Amino acid sequence: MSKALTKAKGFKKSKSGTYLSIATTAFGALGVAKQAKKARTEHDTLRLIDAAVSAAAIVTGLAILYRELRRLGDDDVLLG
């Protein structure tokens, strides 16, 4: 296996890969905010509950990614 391919496979466990995951997860929060706003204006309780559950999933996902980022520390896969 080439060195570049090995680095690409390790991208998910690198700091930059974790930062990218955090950014995409946070970007998903925009959709949930729009969904919640629309549910409030339409007085749709079921959609509002769905938005709340989705928001909780996003917060949990961000917390897990932040924990992984802290665990990576100095042993970054792409740097070595």
C-alpha positions as CSV (number, residue, x, y, z in Angstrom):
1,M,0.0,0.0,0.0
2,S,1.4,3.4,-0.9
3,K,2.3,5.9,1.8
4,A,-0.4,8.4,0.5
5,L,-3.1,5.8,0.7
6,T,-2.1,4.9,4.3
7,K,-2.2,8.6,5.3
8,A,-5.7,8.9,3.6
9,K,-7.0,6.0,5.6
10,G,-5.7,7.5,8.8
11,F,-7.3,10.9,8.1
12,K,-10.4,10.1,10.1
13,K,-8.3,9.7,13.2
14,S,-6.3,12.8,12.6
15,K,-6.8,16.3,14.1
16,S,-7.7,17.8,10.8
17,G,-10.2,14.9,10.1
18,T,-11.7,15.5,13.5
19,Y,-12.0,19.2,12.9
20,L,-13.7,18.5,9.6
21,S,-16.2,16.2,11.3
22,I,-16.9,18.9,13.9
23,A,-17.5,21.5,11.2
24,T,-19.9,19.2,9.2
25,T,-21.8,18.3,12.4
26,A,-22.1,21.9,13.4
27,F,-23.3,22.7,9.9
28,G,-26.1,20.2,10.4
29,A,-27.3,22.3,13.3
30,L,-28.3,25.0,10.8
31,G,-30.8,22.6,9.3
32,V,-32.2,21.7,12.7
33,A,-32.6,25.3,13.6
34,K,-34.5,26.0,10.4
35,Q,-36.7,23.0,11.1
36,A,-37.4,24.2,14.7
37,K,-38.2,27.7,13.5
38,K,-40.6,26.3,10.9
39,A,-42.3,24.0,13.4
40,R,-42.8,26.9,15.8
41,T,-44.4,29.1,13.2
42,E,-46.7,26.3,12.1
43,H,-47.4,25.1,15.6
44,D,-46.4,21.6,14.7
45,T,-45.5,19.8,17.9
46,L,-44.3,16.6,16.3
47,R,-41.8,18.4,14.1
48,L,-40.7,20.5,17.1
49,I,-40.0,17.3,19.0
50,D,-38.1,15.9,16.0
51,A,-36.0,19.0,15.9
52,A,-35.3,18.8,19.7
53,V,-34.2,15.2,19.4
54,S,-32.0,16.0,16.4
55,A,-30.4,18.9,18.3
56,A,-29.7,16.6,21.2
57,A,-28.0,14.2,18.8
58,I,-25.9,17.0,17.3
59,V,-24.8,18.1,20.8
60,T,-23.9,14.6,21.7
61,G,-22.0,14.1,18.5
62,L,-20.0,17.3,19.0
63,A,-19.2,16.3,22.6
64,I,-17.8,12.9,21.4
65,L,-15.8,14.6,18.6
66,Y,-14.4,17.1,21.1
67,R,-13.4,14.3,23.4
68,E,-11.6,12.5,20.5
69,L,-9.8,15.7,19.6
70,R,-8.5,16.0,23.2
71,R,-7.4,12.4,23.2
72,L,-5.4,12.8,20.0
73,G,-3.0,15.2,21.5
74,D,0.4,15.1,19.9
75,D,0.2,11.7,18.3
76,D,-1.4,13.0,15.1
77,V,-1.5,10.4,12.3
78,L,-0.8,12.8,9.4
79,L,2.1,14.6,11.1
80,G,4.3,11.5,11.5
